[in-house]
Amino acid sequence: MSRICEITKSKPTKGHIIHRRGMAKKKGGVGRHVTANTPRMFVPNLKTRRIWVPELKKYITVKLTARAIKTVTKKGAYATLKEAGVI
């Protein structure tokens, strides 16, 4: 399965780690220099959760980000899942 949140639809994005070397000029060095630009992935903080939906009287298993879990807690399970199109 893919790493996508079922409510917020957030997914992994690409980025870079910039490696630098040397001491800053204002600290008495000769300056910072970029030595490498390494690709990396920014992955969402996904959790698999079984959520009880009282309106349906059953559990629903979903992959959610930590932020989406807070949204479910605030707005309620049925309203949030219905708005996202999961139910």
C-alpha positions as CSV (number, residue, x, y, z in Angstrom):
1,M,0.0,0.0,0.0
2,S,1.1,3.5,-0.7
3,R,2.1,6.0,2.0
4,I,-0.9,8.4,1.6
5,C,-3.1,9.7,4.4
6,E,-6.8,8.9,3.7
7,I,-8.1,12.2,5.1
8,T,-5.4,14.9,4.4
9,K,-4.1,13.1,1.2
10,S,-0.6,14.0,2.2
11,K,2.1,11.8,0.6
12,P,5.9,11.6,0.4
13,T,7.7,14.5,-1.3
14,K,11.3,14.7,-2.6
15,G,13.9,17.1,-1.2
16,H,17.6,17.4,-0.6
17,I,20.1,17.5,2.3
18,I,22.7,20.1,1.7
19,H,26.0,19.1,3.3
20,R,28.2,22.1,4.2
21,R,31.8,22.3,5.4
22,G,33.9,25.0,7.0
23,M,33.5,27.7,9.6
24,A,31.4,30.8,9.0
25,K,33.2,34.0,8.2
26,K,31.7,35.9,11.1
27,K,33.1,33.2,13.4
28,G,36.6,33.7,12.1
29,G,36.6,31.1,9.4
30,V,37.0,31.3,5.6
31,G,33.3,30.6,4.9
32,R,30.9,27.7,4.4
33,H,31.1,25.6,1.3
34,V,28.5,23.2,-0.1
35,T,30.2,19.8,-0.6
36,A,27.2,17.6,-1.5
37,N,23.5,17.7,-2.4
38,T,22.0,14.4,-1.4
39,P,18.4,13.5,-2.3
40,R,16.0,12.4,0.4
41,M,12.3,11.8,1.0
42,F,10.0,13.7,3.4
43,V,7.5,11.0,4.4
44,P,4.3,11.8,6.3
45,N,3.9,10.6,9.9
46,L,1.4,7.8,9.1
47,K,-0.3,5.6,11.7
48,T,-2.8,2.7,11.0
49,R,-5.8,3.2,13.3
50,R,-9.0,1.4,13.9
51,I,-11.7,4.1,14.5
52,W,-15.0,3.3,16.1
53,V,-17.8,5.0,14.1
54,P,-21.0,5.1,16.3
55,E,-23.3,6.1,13.5
56,L,-22.3,2.9,11.5
57,K,-21.8,0.8,14.7
58,K,-18.5,-0.7,13.4
59,Y,-14.8,-0.1,13.3
60,I,-13.1,1.3,10.2
61,T,-9.3,0.8,9.7
62,V,-7.6,3.8,8.1
63,K,-4.1,5.1,7.5
64,L,-3.9,8.6,9.0
65,T,-1.2,11.2,9.7
66,A,-0.8,12.5,13.2
67,R,-2.5,15.7,12.2
68,A,-5.5,13.8,10.7
69,I,-5.9,11.9,14.0
70,K,-6.3,15.3,15.8
71,T,-8.9,16.3,13.2
72,V,-10.9,13.1,13.8
73,T,-10.7,13.8,17.6
74,K,-12.0,17.4,17.1
75,K,-14.7,17.0,14.4
76,G,-15.8,13.4,15.1
77,A,-15.1,10.2,13.2
78,Y,-18.2,10.1,11.0
79,A,-18.1,13.7,9.8
80,T,-14.4,13.6,9.0
81,L,-14.4,10.3,7.2
82,K,-17.6,11.3,5.2
83,E,-16.0,14.6,4.2
84,A,-12.8,12.8,3.0
85,G,-14.9,10.2,1.0
86,V,-13.7,7.2,3.0
87,I,-17.2,6.2,4.0
